[in-house]
Amino acid sequence: MHRIWNYLQEYSLLLVFGAITALVWANTAPGSYHAIVDYPLWEGGFVGHLHDGHRTLTLHYLINDMLMAFFFAIAGKEVWEAVALKNGSLRGKKAVTPLIATAGGMLGPVAVYLGGAFVIGKFGLLASGWAIPTATDIAFSYLVGRLVFGAGHPAVMFLLLLAIADDAGGLIILAIFYPQGDLAPQWLLLSFGAALAVWFLANRLPRLLDGNNPRRPVSSAVKRRLSFWPYLIAAAASWYGFQEAGIHPALGLLPIIPAIPHAETDFGFFAEEERYQTDLLNRIEHALKAPVQIVLLLFGLANAGVEFSAMDDVTWLVLGGLIVGKPLGITLMGWIAARPLGFGLPEGMRLADLPVIGCVAAIGFTVALFVAGVAFPPGAEQDAAKMGALFSFGAAAIAIVAGRIFAVRRKHVVQSPAHLPSSG
């Protein structure tokens, strides 16, 4: 049983299972599906969406706006370490070409989506969905990348760099362009104030009190007795600040991440070696790994329940943005970075690998589903957009064919593979 659970967890199959279950359920018994997803858990509370003049906490809100905060926190942790640590993967010249390719992988889908909406005469109606095809699903793109290139190919790490930078861009887009109600930015003082307070009280102040004592008695006592609890309290305050500020509360834990003590070494994206780190940030991440997989199962159940009859123009705009715009944008901007700008490619990687990477990165799924849920109000357009995000799984088959067309030379490694990332 333990092996089965590990297999499901490592390959994010719980998310896939949840999505497939939701699709089947919504197309066979749509009434019961929507009744469960929108079931009111608590009426008159201080969280939830406005409904009939008062606030209601629904199952959908609990999953998307509260529980998914832990998923985005893990993604944010990887971004933070990649950018902030001295040997982080998104620092220095080695990251320039993937970062520029990432820009292409976001601008290309936007251009295809908005251009298509203009051509069919629905620009005003569908323009708000422009960010949906900018997403790249980390877990599934990683799996397909290993299948196409082999675990030892430098294109796999290039793809991971691109995917995590893409997620960082997606978080910024969600925060800026998709507010959840009237903006009240003064509430962000609560979020960032909580982060600053917990950093000082639970981290910096104990070190100051220790002085030059090499045994660090105060810091050790705080670490032993308080553990993660001060950060959990600060996280709850930050989440509430984001909700009241009108910014999607699923991003509400992000300000707390830099305040949590972390190691000085970044072993890479979701690396297996991180489980042996004793810093609090890595301990929290690995403690959340299994619960977040359950959250992703629930997310798939709550968001992928779309009836096939919902397919509309926006379905093909989202899909076109992903499977056409992504490869074109990544190939063009990657070439510009590698050749005219002279930043080059990782050793062992060819320019011909860029369009294949673009096809792999076209798998939007998780984040694309999430953005679709905030880009359009509940209804026909939202369902059609979600269908486009689900169909992006077809990019896996396109990537395999592209690998053969561009004669990808697969490379394997002898050592045990790195720890597979969670979905994102």
C-alpha positions in Angstrom: 0.0 0.0 0.0 2.9 2.3 0.8 4.4 1.8 -2.6 1.1 2.5 -4.3 0.7 5.8 -2.3 4.3 6.8 -3.2 3.6 6.1 -6.9 0.4 8.1 -6.9 2.1 11.0 -5.0 5.3 11.1 -7.1 3.4 11.3 -10.4 0.7 13.6 -9.2 -1.9 11.0 -10.2 -4.3 12.0 -7.5 -4.8 15.3 -9.4 -5.4 13.4 -12.6 -7.8 11.0 -10.8 -9.7 14.0 -9.4 -10.0 15.7 -12.8 -11.1 12.5 -14.5 -13.7 11.8 -11.8 -15.0 15.3 -12.0 -15.3 15.1 -15.8 -17.2 11.8 -15.6 -19.4 13.0 -12.8 -20.3 16.4 -14.4 -21.2 14.7 -17.7 -23.4 11.9 -16.1 -25.0 13.7 -13.1 -24.3 17.4 -13.4 -26.9 18.4 -10.8 -25.4 16.4 -8.0 -21.9 17.4 -9.0 -22.6 21.2 -8.8 -24.7 20.7 -5.6 -21.7 19.1 -3.9 -19.1 21.6 -5.2 -21.1 24.6 -4.3 -22.4 23.1 -1.0 -22.5 25.8 1.7 -20.3 24.8 4.6 -20.9 27.8 6.8 -23.2 30.8 6.3 -22.6 34.2 7.8 -18.9 33.7 8.4 -16.1 36.2 7.7 -14.8 34.2 4.7 -16.4 33.2 1.5 -18.1 34.9 -1.4 -21.0 37.3 -1.2 -24.3 35.4 -1.6 -27.8 36.8 -1.0 -26.4 39.7 1.0 -24.2 37.7 3.4 -21.0 35.7 3.2 -21.1 31.9 2.6 -18.2 29.5 2.9 -18.7 26.9 0.1 -16.7 23.8 -0.6 -15.4 25.3 -3.8 -14.1 28.4 -1.9 -12.5 26.2 0.8 -10.6 24.3 -1.8 -9.6 27.1 -4.3 -9.1 30.0 -2.0 -7.9 28.4 1.3 -6.4 25.0 0.8 -4.7 25.9 -2.5 -2.7 28.5 -0.6 -0.5 25.6 0.6 0.1 24.5 -3.0 1.1 28.0 -4.0 3.3 28.3 -0.9 5.3 25.2 -2.0 5.7 26.7 -5.5 6.6 30.0 -4.0 9.2 28.3 -1.8 11.0 26.9 -4.9 10.9 30.3 -6.5 12.3 32.0 -3.4 15.2 29.5 -3.0 16.0 29.7 -6.7 16.2 33.5 -6.7 17.5 34.2 -3.2 20.1 31.6 -2.4 23.7 32.1 -3.6 23.7 29.0 -5.8 20.0 29.4 -6.7 19.0 28.1 -10.2 17.5 31.4 -11.3 20.7 33.4 -10.5 23.5 34.3 -12.7 24.2 33.9 -16.4 23.0 30.2 -16.4 19.4 31.4 -15.9 19.3 34.1 -18.5 18.4 32.1 -21.6 15.6 30.1 -19.7 14.2 33.3 -18.3 14.1 35.0 -21.7 12.5 31.9 -23.1 10.0 32.0 -20.3 9.0 35.5 -21.4 8.5 34.2 -24.9 6.5 31.3 -23.4 4.1 33.8 -21.8 3.9 36.5 -24.5 3.4 34.0 -27.3 0.2 32.4 -25.8 -1.1 35.9 -25.0 -0.6 37.0 -28.6 -2.2 33.9 -30.1 -5.2 34.1 -27.6 -5.9 37.8 -28.0 -5.2 37.7 -31.8 -7.6 34.8 -32.2 -10.3 36.6 -30.1 -9.9 39.7 -32.3 -10.2 37.7 -35.5 -13.4 35.9 -34.4 -14.9 39.2 -33.3 -15.1 38.3 -29.6 -12.2 40.4 -28.2 -14.4 42.3 -25.7 -16.1 39.2 -24.5 -13.2 36.9 -24.1 -10.1 39.2 -23.6 -10.1 38.6 -19.8 -9.0 35.1 -20.3 -5.6 36.1 -21.9 -3.6 34.8 -18.9 -5.0 31.3 -19.0 -2.6 29.8 -21.6 0.5 31.4 -20.1 0.7 28.6 -17.5 3.0 25.6 -17.5 2.2 22.6 -15.3 5.5 21.8 -13.5 4.9 18.1 -12.6 3.5 16.9 -15.9 5.9 18.9 -18.1 8.7 17.4 -16.0 7.4 13.9 -16.6 6.9 14.4 -20.3 10.3 16.1 -20.6 12.0 13.1 -19.0 10.2 10.8 -21.4 11.1 12.8 -24.5 14.7 13.9 -23.6 15.8 11.3 -21.1 16.5 12.0 -17.4 20.1 13.1 -18.0 19.5 15.6 -20.8 20.2 19.3 -20.0 16.9 20.2 -21.7 15.1 18.8 -18.6 16.7 21.2 -16.2 16.2 24.0 -18.8 12.5 23.0 -18.8 12.3 23.1 -15.0 13.9 26.5 -14.9 11.4 27.7 -17.4 8.5 26.2 -15.6 9.3 27.6 -12.2 9.9 31.1 -13.7 6.6 30.7 -15.5 4.9 29.9 -12.2 6.5 33.0 -10.7 5.1 35.1 -13.5 1.7 33.5 -13.1 1.7 34.4 -9.4 2.4 38.0 -10.3 -0.3 38.0 -12.9 -2.9 36.6 -10.5 -2.0 39.2 -7.9 -2.1 42.2 -10.3 -4.6 41.4 -13.0 -7.2 39.3 -11.2 -8.3 41.0 -8.0 -11.1 39.3 -6.2 -13.3 42.3 -5.5 -12.7 45.9 -4.7 -9.0 46.6 -4.1 -8.1 47.7 -0.6 -4.3 47.7 -0.6 -4.0 48.9 2.9 -4.8 45.4 4.1 -1.5 44.2 2.6 0.1 46.0 5.6 -1.3 43.2 7.7 0.3 40.6 5.4 3.7 42.1 5.2 3.6 43.3 8.8 2.9 39.7 9.9 5.9 38.5 7.8 8.2 41.1 9.3 7.0 40.6 12.8 7.4 36.8 12.7 10.9 37.1 11.1 12.0 39.5 13.9 10.3 37.9 16.9 10.9 34.2 16.1 14.2 34.5 14.1 16.2 37.7 14.4 15.5 38.6 18.1 16.5 35.2 19.5 19.8 35.5 17.6 20.4 39.0 19.0 19.7 37.7 22.5 22.2 34.9 22.0 24.9 37.4 21.3 28.2 35.7 20.8 27.3 32.5 22.6 28.1 29.7 20.2 25.6 27.4 21.9 22.7 29.8 20.9 20.5 28.8 23.8 17.7 31.3 23.1 17.5 30.4 19.4 17.5 26.7 20.2 14.8 27.1 22.8 12.6 29.0 20.4 13.2 26.5 17.6 12.4 23.6 19.9 9.4 24.9 21.8 7.7 27.1 19.2 8.7 25.2 16.0 6.4 26.3 13.1 3.6 27.7 15.2 4.6 31.4 15.0 4.8 31.1 11.2 1.4 29.4 11.0 -0.2 32.3 12.9 1.6 34.8 10.7 0.4 32.9 7.6 -3.2 33.0 8.8 -2.9 36.8 9.3 -1.3 37.2 5.9 -4.0 35.1 4.2 -6.7 37.2 5.7 -4.9 40.4 4.6 -4.8 39.2 1.0 -8.5 38.4 1.1 -9.5 41.7 2.5 -7.1 43.5 0.1 -9.0 42.0 -2.8 -6.1 40.0 -4.0 -6.6 36.2 -4.5 -6.2 34.7 -1.0 -4.6 31.6 -2.4 -1.5 33.7 -2.7 -1.8 34.8 0.8 1.0 32.7 2.3 3.7 33.9 -0.1 4.9 36.9 2.0 5.7 34.5 5.0 8.1 32.3 3.0 11.1 34.6 3.1 10.6 35.0 6.9 11.0 31.2 7.6 14.6 30.0 8.4 16.0 28.2 5.4 19.2 26.5 4.3 21.9 28.4 2.4 22.2 25.7 -0.3 19.7 25.1 -3.0 19.9 21.5 -4.3 17.6 22.3 -7.2 14.0 22.0 -7.9 12.3 19.6 -5.4 15.6 17.7 -5.1 15.6 14.5 -3.0 18.6 15.9 -1.0 16.4 18.6 0.5 14.6 16.0 2.7 17.8 15.7 4.7 18.0 19.5 5.3 17.2 20.4 8.9 16.1 24.0 8.2 12.5 24.8 9.1 11.5 25.8 5.5 12.5 22.5 4.0 10.9 20.6 6.9 7.6 22.4 6.4 7.7 21.7 2.6 8.2 18.0 3.0 5.6 17.8 5.8 3.1 19.5 3.4 3.9 17.2 0.5 1.3 14.5 1.2 -1.5 16.9 2.3 -0.9 19.0 -0.8 -1.5 16.0 -3.0 -4.9 15.5 -1.3 -5.5 19.2 -1.9 -4.7 18.7 -5.6 -7.1 15.8 -5.7 -9.9 18.0 -4.3 -8.9 20.8 -6.7 -9.3 18.5 -9.6 -12.7 17.4 -8.3 -13.9 20.9 -7.8 -12.6 22.5 -11.0 -12.5 20.0 -13.8 -16.2 19.1 -13.7 -17.0 20.6 -17.1 -19.6 19.2 -19.5 -18.4 18.4 -23.0 -21.2 20.5 -24.4 -19.4 23.6 -22.8 -16.8 23.6 -25.6 -16.8 27.0 -27.3 -14.5 29.5 -29.0 -12.6 30.2 -25.8 -11.8 26.5 -25.6 -9.9 26.7 -28.8 -8.3 30.0 -28.0 -6.9 28.6 -24.7 -5.7 25.5 -26.5 -4.3 27.4 -29.4 -2.4 29.7 -27.0 -0.9 26.8 -25.3 0.0 24.4 -28.2 0.8 27.1 -30.8 1.8 30.2 -28.8 4.0 28.4 -26.2 6.3 26.6 -28.7 6.6 29.6 -31.0 7.3 32.0 -28.1 9.9 29.8 -26.4 11.7 28.9 -29.6 11.9 32.5 -30.8 12.9 34.1 -27.5 15.2 31.2 -26.7 17.0 31.6 -30.0 17.3 35.4 -29.5 18.9 34.8 -26.0 21.2 32.0 -27.2 22.4 33.5 -30.5 22.0 37.3 -31.1 22.3 38.1 -27.4 25.1 35.5 -26.9 23.9 33.9 -23.6 24.1 30.4 -25.2 22.5 27.2 -24.2 23.5 24.5 -21.6 26.2 22.2 -22.7 24.7 19.3 -24.7 21.6 21.2 -25.7 20.8 22.3 -29.3 18.7 25.0 -30.7 16.6 22.2 -32.2 15.6 21.2 -28.7 13.8 24.5 -28.1 10.6 23.9 -30.1 10.4 20.4 -28.4 10.7 22.1 -24.9 8.0 24.5 -26.1 5.7 21.7 -26.9 6.3 20.1 -23.5 5.7 23.4 -21.7 2.3 23.7 -23.5 0.8 21.4 -20.8 -1.1 24.0 -18.8 -3.5 22.0 -16.7 -3.3 22.9 -12.9 -2.5 26.6 -13.0 -4.4 27.1 -16.2 -7.5 25.6 -14.6 -6.9 27.8 -11.6 -6.6 31.0 -13.7 -9.7 30.0 -15.8 -11.6 29.9 -12.5 -10.8 33.6 -11.8 -10.6 35.0 -15.3 -14.3 34.4 -16.0 -17.3 34.3 -13.7 -19.0 30.9 -13.3 -20.8 30.0 -16.4 -20.3 29.1 -20.1 -17.1 31.0 -20.7 -15.4 29.6 -17.6 -16.4 26.0 -18.4 -15.2 26.4 -22.0 -11.9 27.8 -20.8 -11.4 25.0 -18.4 -12.0 22.5 -21.2 -9.1 24.1 -23.1 -6.9 23.8 -20.1 -7.8 20.1 -19.8 -7.2 19.5 -23.5 -3.7 20.8 -23.1 -2.8 17.3 -22.0 -2.6 16.6 -25.8 0.6 18.6 -25.9 2.3 15.5 -24.4 1.6 13.6 -27.6 2.7 16.5 -29.7 5.9 16.8 -27.8 6.7 13.1 -28.3 6.2 13.5 -32.1 8.2 16.8 -32.1 11.0 14.9 -30.4 11.2 12.5 -33.2 10.9 15.2 -35.9 13.8 17.2 -34.4 15.8 14.0 -33.8 16.2 14.5 -30.0 19.1 12.4 -28.7 17.8 11.0 -25.4 20.3 11.0 -22.5 20.0 8.9 -19.3 21.7 9.0 -16.0 23.1 6.1 -14.0 22.4 7.5 -10.5 18.9 7.4 -9.0 16.6 10.1 -10.3 15.9 13.3 -8.5 12.8 13.7 -6.5 9.8 14.4 -8.8 8.2 17.8 -8.3 4.7 18.3 -7.0 2.2 19.6 -9.6 2.3 23.3 -10.5 
